[in-house]
Amino acid sequence: MIGEPVEELPLPPPFMWSCIACELFLLRLARKWDDPAGCFWEQLETARHIVESHPGEVPPQHLDGCELCPEYARRGDDHAADVWAQHRARDLFMPPSLARLL
């Protein structure tokens, strides 16, 4: 993964630009994007905010061969449901190759 080229960041959807908190999370993510320590926490914070504050904007289950969605779907607990929603929300602001790692 390190040293491999990553696709460009997708253009976040309009709802994220009309939410001050989303804008702040996106700015934090952008500032840390090239940091050698990574931007893991910024990704998680952004996804968590989307799930909690914009649940209707979370994309549906990935039906294009995602390896994680079937595993999340099998689990029936609330924590897994939240993590699965965060997994899907990452598609809104991360390249697919990175968004689907968690």
DRENKOL-14187 format. One record per residue: residue in one letter; x, y, z of N, C-alpha, C, CB in turn. Coordinates in steps of 0.1 Angstrom, whole numbers, plus 5000, padded with zeros to 4 digits. Glycine has a CB too. Layout:
% DRENKOL-14187
[drense A; [X; Y; Z]; [X; Y; Z]; [X; Y; Z]; [X; Y; Z]]
...
***
This chain:
% DRENKOL-14187
[drense M; [5008; 4988; 5000]; [5000; 5000; 5000]; [5009; 5013; 5000]; [4991; 5000; 5012]]
[drense I; [5019; 5013; 5009]; [5027; 5025; 5009]; [5035; 5026; 4996]; [5037; 5024; 5021]]
[drense G; [5035; 5038; 4990]; [5042; 5040; 4978]; [5033; 5037; 4966]; [5054; 5032; 4977]]
[drense E; [5022; 5031; 4967]; [5013; 5028; 4956]; [5005; 5040; 4953]; [5004; 5015; 4959]]
[drense P; [5002; 5043; 4940]; [4994; 5055; 4937]; [4979; 5052; 4942]; [4994; 5058; 4922]]
[drense V; [4973; 5062; 4946]; [4959; 5061; 4951]; [4951; 5070; 4942]; [4957; 5066; 4966]]
[drense E; [4939; 5065; 4939]; [4930; 5073; 4930]; [4927; 5086; 4937]; [4916; 5065; 4928]]
[drense E; [4922; 5095; 4929]; [4919; 5109; 4934]; [4907; 5107; 4944]; [4915; 5118; 4923]]
[drense L; [4907; 5117; 4953]; [4895; 5117; 4962]; [4883; 5121; 4954]; [4898; 5128; 4973]]
[drense P; [4872; 5114; 4957]; [4859; 5118; 4950]; [4854; 5132; 4955]; [4848; 5107; 4952]]
[drense L; [4847; 5138; 4946]; [4841; 5151; 4950]; [4829; 5147; 4960]; [4835; 5158; 4937]]
[drense P; [4830; 5152; 4972]; [4820; 5149; 4982]; [4806; 5154; 4977]; [4823; 5155; 4996]]
[drense P; [4795; 5147; 4981]; [4782; 5151; 4976]; [4778; 5165; 4982]; [4772; 5141; 4980]]
[drense P; [4768; 5171; 4976]; [4764; 5185; 4980]; [4760; 5186; 4995]; [4752; 5189; 4972]]
[drense F; [4754; 5176; 5001]; [4750; 5177; 5015]; [4761; 5180; 5024]; [4742; 5164; 5019]]
[drense M; [4773; 5174; 5020]; [4785; 5176; 5029]; [4790; 5191; 5028]; [4796; 5167; 5024]]
[drense W; [4788; 5198; 5017]; [4792; 5212; 5016]; [4782; 5221; 5023]; [4794; 5215; 5002]]
[drense S; [4770; 5216; 5026]; [4760; 5225; 5032]; [4760; 5222; 5047]; [4746; 5223; 5026]]
[drense C; [4769; 5214; 5052]; [4770; 5211; 5067]; [4783; 5216; 5071]; [4768; 5195; 5069]]
[drense I; [4783; 5225; 5081]; [4796; 5231; 5086]; [4804; 5220; 5092]; [4793; 5242; 5096]]
[drense A; [4799; 5211; 5099]; [4807; 5200; 5105]; [4813; 5191; 5095]; [4798; 5191; 5115]]
[drense C; [4806; 5188; 5084]; [4811; 5180; 5073]; [4823; 5187; 5067]; [4801; 5177; 5063]]
[drense E; [4821; 5200; 5065]; [4832; 5208; 5059]; [4844; 5208; 5067]; [4827; 5223; 5057]]
[drense L; [4843; 5209; 5080]; [4854; 5209; 5089]; [4861; 5195; 5089]; [4850; 5212; 5104]]
[drense F; [4853; 5185; 5089]; [4859; 5171; 5088]; [4867; 5169; 5075]; [4848; 5160; 5089]]
[drense L; [4861; 5174; 5064]; [4868; 5173; 5051]; [4881; 5181; 5051]; [4858; 5178; 5040]]
[drense L; [4881; 5193; 5057]; [4893; 5201; 5058]; [4904; 5194; 5066]; [4890; 5215; 5063]]
[drense R; [4900; 5188; 5077]; [4909; 5181; 5086]; [4915; 5169; 5078]; [4903; 5175; 5099]]
[drense L; [4906; 5162; 5071]; [4911; 5150; 5063]; [4921; 5155; 5052]; [4899; 5143; 5056]]
[drense A; [4917; 5166; 5045]; [4926; 5171; 5034]; [4940; 5175; 5040]; [4919; 5183; 5027]]
[drense R; [4940; 5181; 5052]; [4953; 5186; 5058]; [4962; 5174; 5061]; [4950; 5194; 5070]]
[drense K; [4956; 5163; 5065]; [4963; 5151; 5069]; [4966; 5141; 5058]; [4956; 5144; 5081]]
[drense W; [4960; 5143; 5046]; [4960; 5133; 5035]; [4974; 5129; 5032]; [4954; 5139; 5023]]
[drense D; [4984; 5138; 5031]; [4998; 5134; 5027]; [5007; 5132; 5039]; [5003; 5145; 5019]]
[drense D; [5001; 5132; 5051]; [5009; 5131; 5063]; [5014; 5116; 5064]; [5001; 5134; 5076]]
[drense P; [5027; 5114; 5066]; [5032; 5100; 5067]; [5025; 5092; 5078]; [5047; 5100; 5070]]
[drense A; [5020; 5098; 5088]; [5013; 5091; 5099]; [4999; 5087; 5095]; [5012; 5099; 5112]]
[drense G; [4994; 5093; 5084]; [4981; 5089; 5078]; [4970; 5098; 5083]; [4978; 5075; 5081]]
[drense C; [4958; 5095; 5078]; [4946; 5102; 5082]; [4935; 5093; 5087]; [4941; 5111; 5070]]
[drense F; [4939; 5082; 5093]; [4929; 5072; 5097]; [4918; 5078; 5106]; [4937; 5061; 5105]]
[drense W; [4922; 5085; 5117]; [4912; 5090; 5126]; [4903; 5100; 5119]; [4919; 5097; 5138]]
[drense E; [4908; 5108; 5110]; [4900; 5118; 5103]; [4890; 5111; 5094]; [4909; 5127; 5094]]
[drense Q; [4894; 5100; 5088]; [4884; 5092; 5080]; [4873; 5086; 5089]; [4891; 5080; 5073]]
[drense L; [4877; 5081; 5101]; [4867; 5075; 5110]; [4857; 5086; 5115]; [4874; 5068; 5121]]
[drense E; [4863; 5097; 5119]; [4855; 5108; 5124]; [4845; 5113; 5114]; [4863; 5120; 5129]]
[drense T; [4849; 5114; 5101]; [4840; 5119; 5091]; [4829; 5109; 5088]; [4848; 5121; 5078]]
[drense A; [4833; 5096; 5087]; [4823; 5086; 5085]; [4813; 5085; 5097]; [4829; 5072; 5083]]
[drense R; [4818; 5086; 5109]; [4809; 5086; 5121]; [4799; 5098; 5121]; [4817; 5086; 5134]]
[drense H; [4804; 5109; 5117]; [4795; 5121; 5117]; [4784; 5119; 5106]; [4804; 5134; 5113]]
[drense I; [4788; 5114; 5095]; [4778; 5112; 5084]; [4767; 5102; 5089]; [4784; 5106; 5071]]
[drense V; [4771; 5091; 5095]; [4762; 5081; 5100]; [4753; 5087; 5111]; [4769; 5069; 5106]]
[drense E; [4758; 5095; 5120]; [4750; 5100; 5131]; [4742; 5112; 5127]; [4760; 5104; 5142]]
[drense S; [4747; 5121; 5118]; [4740; 5133; 5115]; [4733; 5133; 5102]; [4750; 5145; 5115]]
[drense H; [4737; 5124; 5093]; [4730; 5124; 5079]; [4727; 5109; 5076]; [4740; 5130; 5069]]
[drense P; [4720; 5102; 5084]; [4718; 5087; 5081]; [4711; 5084; 5068]; [4710; 5081; 5092]]
[drense G; [4703; 5093; 5063]; [4696; 5091; 5050]; [4706; 5093; 5039]; [4685; 5101; 5049]]
[drense E; [4718; 5098; 5041]; [4727; 5099; 5030]; [4737; 5088; 5029]; [4735; 5112; 5032]]
[drense V; [4737; 5078; 5038]; [4746; 5067; 5038]; [4742; 5058; 5026]; [4745; 5059; 5052]]
[drense P; [4752; 5055; 5018]; [4749; 5046; 5006]; [4744; 5032; 5010]; [4761; 5045; 4997]]
[drense P; [4737; 5026; 5002]; [4732; 5012; 5005]; [4744; 5002; 5004]; [4721; 5008; 4995]]
[drense Q; [4741; 4990; 5007]; [4751; 4979; 5007]; [4758; 4979; 4993]; [4744; 4965; 5010]]
[drense H; [4771; 4977; 4993]; [4778; 4975; 4981]; [4774; 4962; 4974]; [4793; 4976; 4983]]
[drense L; [4770; 4962; 4962]; [4766; 4950; 4955]; [4776; 4947; 4943]; [4752; 4952; 4949]]
[drense D; [4788; 4953; 4944]; [4797; 4951; 4933]; [4810; 4943; 4937]; [4802; 4964; 4928]]
[drense G; [4808; 4933; 4946]; [4819; 4924; 4950]; [4826; 4929; 4962]; [4828; 4923; 4938]]
[drense C; [4821; 4938; 4970]; [4827; 4942; 4982]; [4829; 4930; 4991]; [4819; 4954; 4989]]
[drense E; [4841; 4928; 4996]; [4843; 4917; 5005]; [4838; 4918; 5019]; [4858; 4914; 5005]]
[drense L; [4836; 4931; 5023]; [4832; 4933; 5037]; [4817; 4934; 5039]; [4838; 4946; 5042]]
[drense C; [4810; 4939; 5030]; [4795; 4940; 5031]; [4788; 4927; 5035]; [4789; 4946; 5019]]
[drense P; [4791; 4916; 5029]; [4784; 4904; 5033]; [4787; 4900; 5048]; [4788; 4892; 5024]]
[drense E; [4800; 4903; 5052]; [4803; 4899; 5066]; [4796; 4908; 5075]; [4818; 4901; 5068]]
[drense Y; [4795; 4921; 5073]; [4788; 4931; 5081]; [4773; 4927; 5081]; [4789; 4945; 5076]]
[drense A; [4767; 4923; 5070]; [4753; 4919; 5069]; [4750; 4907; 5077]; [4749; 4917; 5054]]
[drense R; [4759; 4898; 5078]; [4757; 4886; 5086]; [4756; 4888; 5101]; [4768; 4876; 5084]]
[drense R; [4763; 4899; 5106]; [4763; 4902; 5120]; [4750; 4909; 5124]; [4776; 4910; 5124]]
[drense G; [4744; 4906; 5135]; [4732; 4912; 5138]; [4732; 4922; 5149]; [4722; 4902; 5142]]
[drense D; [4744; 4926; 5154]; [4745; 4935; 5166]; [4745; 4949; 5161]; [4757; 4931; 5175]]
[drense D; [4742; 4958; 5171]; [4741; 4972; 5168]; [4755; 4978; 5164]; [4735; 4980; 5179]]
[drense H; [4765; 4974; 5171]; [4779; 4979; 5168]; [4782; 4976; 5154]; [4789; 4973; 5178]]
[drense A; [4780; 4963; 5149]; [4783; 4960; 5136]; [4775; 4968; 5126]; [4780; 4944; 5133]]
[drense A; [4763; 4971; 5129]; [4755; 4979; 5120]; [4760; 4993; 5119]; [4740; 4980; 5125]]
[drense D; [4765; 4999; 5130]; [4771; 5012; 5129]; [4784; 5012; 5121]; [4774; 5017; 5143]]
[drense V; [4792; 5002; 5124]; [4805; 5001; 5116]; [4802; 4999; 5101]; [4814; 4989; 5122]]
[drense W; [4792; 4991; 5098]; [4789; 4988; 5084]; [4784; 5001; 5077]; [4778; 4978; 5083]]
[drense A; [4776; 5009; 5084]; [4772; 5022; 5079]; [4784; 5031; 5077]; [4761; 5029; 5088]]
[drense Q; [4793; 5031; 5086]; [4805; 5039; 5084]; [4813; 5034; 5072]; [4814; 5039; 5097]]
[drense H; [4814; 5021; 5071]; [4821; 5016; 5059]; [4815; 5021; 5046]; [4820; 5000; 5060]]
[drense R; [4802; 5021; 5045]; [4795; 5026; 5033]; [4797; 5041; 5031]; [4781; 5022; 5033]]
[drense A; [4796; 5048; 5042]; [4797; 5063; 5042]; [4811; 5067; 5037]; [4795; 5069; 5056]]
[drense R; [4821; 5059; 5039]; [4835; 5063; 5035]; [4835; 5064; 5019]; [4845; 5053; 5039]]
[drense D; [4826; 5058; 5012]; [4826; 5059; 4997]; [4823; 5073; 4993]; [4816; 5049; 4991]]
[drense L; [4817; 5081; 5002]; [4813; 5095; 4998]; [4825; 5104; 4998]; [4803; 5100; 5008]]
[drense F; [4836; 5101; 5004]; [4847; 5110; 5005]; [4861; 5104; 5004]; [4846; 5118; 5018]]
[drense M; [4861; 5091; 5001]; [4874; 5083; 5000]; [4874; 5076; 4987]; [4876; 5074; 5012]]
[drense P; [4886; 5074; 4981]; [4886; 5065; 4969]; [4882; 5051; 4973]; [4901; 5065; 4963]]
[drense P; [4875; 5044; 4964]; [4871; 5030; 4967]; [4882; 5021; 4972]; [4864; 5024; 4955]]
[drense S; [4894; 5022; 4967]; [4904; 5013; 4971]; [4908; 5015; 4986]; [4917; 5015; 4963]]
[drense L; [4905; 5026; 4991]; [4908; 5029; 5006]; [4895; 5028; 5014]; [4914; 5043; 5007]]
[drense A; [4884; 5033; 5008]; [4871; 5033; 5015]; [4867; 5019; 5020]; [4860; 5039; 5007]]
[drense R; [4871; 5009; 5012]; [4866; 4996; 5015]; [4875; 4987; 5023]; [4862; 4989; 5002]]
[drense L; [4886; 4993; 5028]; [4895; 4986; 5036]; [4890; 4983; 5050]; [4908; 4993; 5037]]
[drense L; [4880; 4991; 5055]; [4875; 4989; 5069]; [4860; 4986; 5068]; [4876; 5002; 5077]]
***
